[in-house]
Amino acid sequence: MRDKGKATGNEHPEVNNASLLIERIRGNDFRIKQGRVEIFLAREFGFCYGVERAVTYAYETRAKFPDRRIFLTDEIIHNPRVNKELRELGIQFLSGAAACGVSTADLTAKDIVVMPAFGLPVEALKKYQERGCVIVDTTCGSVMSVWRRVESYARDGFTSVIHGKYDHEETRATCSRAGKYIVIKDTEQAKLVCEQIRGPGNRDSFPGKFGDVCSAGFDPEQDLGKIGFANQTTMLMSESVEISGMLRAALATRYGEAEAEDRFRHFDTICSATQDRQDAIRELGEKGMDLILVIGGYKSSNTGHLAGIASGYARSFHIEDADCLLSAEKISHRGIDTHVITETVDWLPAGPVRIGITAGASTPNRVVEEVIERLVKITG
């Protein structure tokens, strides 16, 4: 059973995602000047439709069922503020760092289970269905489009090559629907797969390189002859395009150009909101910033890619919220290349400074507003 009824009267700020300051800046050509600081907002940032829908469903579920036990399978989105506030509403987490200790076997037909925006693997969903729980499905429509794509590949005898991060909830859910699959995270791994496609490689060594990120019994010689390419929806578009071209070229080398047409399928499954935000940070970078702040959860894939793009234009920092701006002299952030949370001193230039700001798709406007307010405060 899937309950998609809506409750009324929920005025929680994360649901309406409103911010008067953000609207003011938007109305001023996405910029504001305060003292020595001029702040430029990316033209596309923050909550996308799928994330806003998922968060709305979670709050409305609590409002509609005030006396029922409600569980999230894990984080609904990769934003610590949102997940913390859901826990404060009494919504418990079944897994992850905030797991409440309730197992699937403890659930009953009176309990409500909310699926996250990333979706769930088929096996996990089946377990909740077997317990008879009310299931509230907040899976993003873009993610479900990827599922339909890999399912079509499987029906037609194609192996899904998925550009993504295997430990990401979305990619695991996609793999569970793909039949034969292999996950590659970057061009370096793509090169190894292409070597296997172009000619009989060392079959025995292949599991050692990809054994944890491919389907059971994966045989590179047999299973890489017909490929359907797909993406985790939050990956870097330019890298996905490059990997897709590498795979097709490898098939053409092995089987000839004409036959490669029948052995390779590719449909762009990068979320349009993800692409819009990547395009917007490039546009912002080209305006010549002194530094760029990228706001979003440290576990957020799309935010991490925005930070990587931003670093190509100016000194950039990936922060979670306003608390990361410790002072005008010190900032706490996640290293863009190292992925280590660290502190940096002398991060803010002296004198007039142009600061670009963007936020990942799971970051509420309220968090962006707080960062801007904190930035103005510490600069006097």
N, C-alpha and C positions, 0 to 999 in steps of 0.2 A: 504494500500500500504506500502510496506517495501522497502526502498531504501538502497541498499548495495553497490552502486558504490563507487569506490575509487578515491580520488583526488590525484594529484601528487604535489611534491614540498614542502610538509610540513616538515620542518626541526626542528620542536619543540623538545627540549631535553627530554620532558616526553614521546614522541612517540618512539624515538630510544632507550631511557633508557640506554644510553652509559655512561661509566665512565672509564677513563684511569686508575685511581687509583684502582678502584675495580678490573679491569682486571689484574693489576700488582700484587695485593694481591692474587688473584686466582692463578696466575702463580707461586706464591711462597708458594704453599701448604696452601693457605688460612690464611697466617699469615704475620705480618710485625712488625718490632721492630724499635721504634724511641725513643732514649734516655732511660728513665727508664720504658717506657711503651711498652709492647708487646701485640699486638692486634691480636685476633683470630676471623676470620669470620666463621659463620656456613656455611656448604657446600651447603645448600639450603636456600635461603632467598629472600625477596623482590618480585617484580612483578611476578605473575604467568601468564600463557598464557591468561586466561580469562580476567584478569584485563588489561593487555597490549592491548588486542584486543579492549576492551571497550573504553579505552582512545584514541587509534588510530582512532577509528570510530568517536569519538567526534571531534577531530581536523580535520579529513578529511572532515567531514560534513561542518564545518565552511569554509574550503578552497573551497569546491565545490559549496557552496551557500553563497557567500560573501554578497549578498544584501538581503537575506531573514531573517525573524525573526526565531531564533532557540531557543528552550526551552529544558531544562532538567526537567524531572518530579521531581527530587530531586538530591542529591549528586550522581554522577556517580559511585564513589567508596568512601570508607571512608578514604580519605586523604585530609586534608585541603589545602595543597599546590596545588594539582591538581585541586581541585574545584575552588580555588581562581583564578588560571590562566585561567580556562575556562570562568569565569565571565569577566575577563579582555579582553577576545576575543569577548565579546558581547553576549555570550550564557547566557540566563536568566534562572532562576530557578522558577518553578511553585509552589513549596512547600518547607517546611523546614525553617531554620533560615534565609536563603538568598532569600526567596520568593520575587518575583518582583511585586506582586500585580495583575498580569494577571490571570484571572480565566479560567477554561475550556470553559465556555460560550463565552469568548472573542476570542477564537482561530478560525482561518479560514483555508480553504483548501490551502492557500499560506504558512501557518506556518509549521515548522518542529519540531517534538517532538522526542527527543532522550530518549529511555528507558535506565535505568541504568543496570549495570552488575548484580544487584540483581533480575531484572525482575520487573513486575508489577502485581498487582491483576487483575483478569479477568475483574471486574467491571470497574476499572480505564482505562484499555486498551480499553474497549468497548466505553467509553465516547470520547476518542481521535479519535477513528475510526469513530464515528458518526459525529464528526466535520469535517471529511474529511482531516485531517492533513496528511502530509507525516511523516511516523513513521520509525525511524531508530532504529532497535532492536540490542542492545549490550548485551543482556542477556547471561550470561556465559553458556556454554554447559553443565557443571556439574549441574547447577541449573535446566536446562531443563530436565536433566535425572531424577532428583527428581520429577519434575512435572509428567513425564510419569509414574513413579512408583506409586505415590499416585492416579493418575487417574485410573490405572489398579486396585488398591485396591478398589476404589469406584465402578467400574464396576462389580466387583465380590462380592460386599456386605460386604467388610471389612471396619472397621473404621481405619483411619490413626492415629497412635500415633507418633507424631513428636517431636524428641528431638531437641529443639531449643529455641530461645528467641522470645517470641511472638511480641515484639515491634521492631524486626529486619525486614527490608524491605523484605529480602528473605523469611523469614518464613511466613509473611503475604501473599506474592504472592503464596507460596505453599499451604497454607490453602484454598485459594480461588479456588483451583483446586481439593480439596480432598474430597468433599462431607462431610461425617461425619468425624470429627477429634477432637483431643485433643492435646494440646502442653504441654510438660513437660520440664522444664529447667534443672533439676538435679535429683540426686538419691533420694533426700528427697521427691520430688513431685512424683517420680516413686513409692515410697513405698505406698503413699496414693492411687494411682491408682491400685496397686497390691492388696491392702486390699479390694477394691471394686470388683476386678475380682475373688478373692478367695471365696467370699461369699456375700450374700446380705448385703450391708452396709446401711448406713443412706442416702437414696436417696435425702432427703430434704437438707442435709448439703453439699452435693457434689457441687451444683452450687455456693455456697459461697466460695469454695476453688478453683474452676476452671471455674466459670461462664464466665469470660472474655476471656478465652483461649480455648474454645471449641465451636463446631458448635451449631447453634440455635436448641433448643429443645433436647439437648443432654441428653440421659437417660443412666446412667452408667450400669444399670442392663441389658438393651437391647443392648447397643452399644459397650460394651467391651467383647462381646462373641467371636468376630472374629476380630483379630488385624493384621494390616499391619504396620510394623515399618519403619520409615524413619528419616533422620537427616537433619537439617540445615547443609549445606556443610562445614561450618567452625567450627563445634563443636569439642570438645576434643574426639578423637577416643576411648580412654580407657573408658571414662564415657559412651559413646554410647554402647559399647560392654557390659558393666555391666548392663545398663538399659535394653537392649535387652534380656539378660539372665534372669533378674528379671521378665519381663513380660511373657516370655515363661514358666518359672517355675510356675508362678501364674495360668496360664491357665491349666497346667498339674495338679496342685493341685485341681482345680475346676472340670475339665472334664476328667482327666486321661491322661496318657502319649500318648496313641495311638491317641486319639481324638485331643490332642494339636497339633499334626502334621498338621491337617487340619484347625486348628483355628489360626495359627500363621504364618506370612510371614515376612521375613526380608531380605532385600538386602542392602548391605553397600552403603550408598550414601554420605559418607564423601569424599570430593574432594581429589584427589591424591596429588595435590600440597599442600593442607593443611597438609596431613599426612606426606609428605616429609619434610616439614618445622618443624613439631613436632618431627620427628625422628632426624633431624639434630641438633636441640637445645639440645636434650638428649645426642647425641654424643659429642657435644661441652662441655656440662656440665661435662661429665665424664672425660674430659681432665684436670679438676682441675683449674677453673678460680677463681680469687680473687673477681671479680664482673662481672656482665653481663648487657649490655645495650640492651633493646628490643625497636626497633624503629618502630613507626607506629601511625596512627590516634587513638585518644582516644575512638572513636566510633567503631573502628575495632574489630570485634569479634575474628577473627583468631589471631590478634596481642595480644589481652588480654589473650588468651589461651597460646600463646608462653611465655608471661611474667609469667604466673602461673607455667608453667613447669620449666622455668629458675630458679625461686625462690626456687625450690627444690634442686638446686645444689650449688647456691652461692647467695650472696647479689645481688639483681637485681632491675633495674629501668626501667619502661616503660616511654619512652620519645617520643615526636612527631617529633622533629627535633633538629638541632644543637643549636638553641636558648635556649633550655632547659638546656644546660651546661653553667650555669651562671658564674661559675669560678671553680677553682680547689677546692674551699671550699664549694660551694653551687650548688645544682642541683634542677631544677623544674621537677616534674614527676607526674604520676597518680598512686595512691596507688594500688597495685596489689590486695589486699583484700578489701580495703575500696572504691576503685574507685573514690577517692577524689583527685583532683589536689592539690599538696602541694609542699613545698620546704624542702629539707633536707640538713643539713650542715655536714661537715666532711665525705662526701660520698666517696671521693677518697683516698685510702690508701697511706701512705707515702712509699718511697723507690720503688724498682722494683715491678711492678704490671702487672698481666696478666688479660686482659680485653676481654671478649667474646662479640661479637656483632652479632645480628640477626635482621631481619626486617620482618614485616608482608607482606602479599601478595599484599597490596595496596600501598606499599612504593617504590618510584622510587630509582634507584641506586644513583642518584644525591644527594638525601637526606642522604643516608648512607655515601656517600663520604664526605659531609659537616660535618657530625658528627665526622668522623675520623679525618678530618683536624682540627676541633675545639678541639678535645681531645688532639691531639699532641701539639697544640698551648698553651693550658692552663697548660700543664704539662712541658712546657719549652723545 
